Each structure stands twice: as structure tokens, then as C-alpha cells.
Amino acid sequence: MTQRAWLAAVALGVVAGLAGCGAGRGSQAASTAVRRTTAPAQRPPAATTPTLVVRAWADALRRGDVQAATRYFAVPSRVANGGPPVRLRTRGAVRFFNETLPCGAKVIASEPATHGFIIVTFVLTERPGGGGCGSGAGQTARTAFRVRHGRITDWLRVQDLPPGPVTST
């Protein structure tokens, strides 16, 4: 598969997965991302724990600073937003993933999970350059993250919990 075809598949998957959060960016963003060259990896800003890394990533994205948000990801990394996991093999693919997220997010909770993951709960917000969060703004979303050496290696959307206590009968 060519890089262009692969990026198109990633874009389609990300946009489809984000349908509940508002519309993704248009085809102009997809064609722009394909033409970009991969920039050299830059050191992520200092963060000492996985939760702080995720919080710093979310803060950067919420400000509309996609370049800073991109630096928090390892290359390669794995993402899934309502579909099967996709491996992002270039810095450009990571940037494109971050660009196509229509919502910003504010961390409201974090909990440890198995296999070195943490589950982070966000409240979704509008963000500059995001294409509009729409009805997703104010809603919650949960994502499983794995962070190694200060960079996000896995970003996997998980089912949001219903509000209130869960009881079994």
C-alpha cells in the first residue's frame, strides 16, 4: 500500500470514528497531510508521569497547537478511535491524526489499567483549528493510553461509562 493510500485509509477511519464528536476536517486537510514531509523528531516537553504526558498533550491540542501535541507521540505509535488500531509510522501521520481530531479535551480523571495502560476520562471542548466539536462539546470521552519514555505509544478510544452508579441485578 502506498503512503498516500495508507494516509487516506487512516483519514477515513479517524473521520468515521469521530462522527459522534462533530465533523472532521475536509479533504483539503487530507491532501495537505499527504504532501507534507516528515519533520525530524523533536523532544517532547518535560512531563514526569504518563498522566502528566497525557494532560500536556490534551492541553496543547485544546489550545490548537497541533505541532506541540504531535511531539508527545512516539513514532511509531498506535491509535484507534472507534475502529481497528492503526499504526502511525511517520511524524507526518501522527500530526495528521492530531489535526483531524475535531475536539479539544480536558483531563478530568485518570486510572491505572493492565499492561502499562492508563484510562483517561476527558470532557470534550471546542478547539482552534479543530473543525468544530459540535454536539460533542461538554460530553465525556475515555481513552486508554500507554506512555513510554515520555511519549504516547498507544491512544485507544474506549467505551464511555454511563453517568451514575452501575448496579447489577
Buried (B, 14 or more C-beta within 10 A) or exposed (E): EEEEEBBBEBBEBBBEBBEBBBBBBEEEBBEEBBEBEBEEBEEBEEBEEBBBBBBBBBBBBBBBBBEBBBBBBBBEBBBBBBBEEBEBBBBBBBBBBBBBBBBBBEBEEBEEBEEEBBBBBBBBBBBEBBBBBBEBBEBBBBBBBBBEEBBBBBBBBBEBEEEEEEEEE
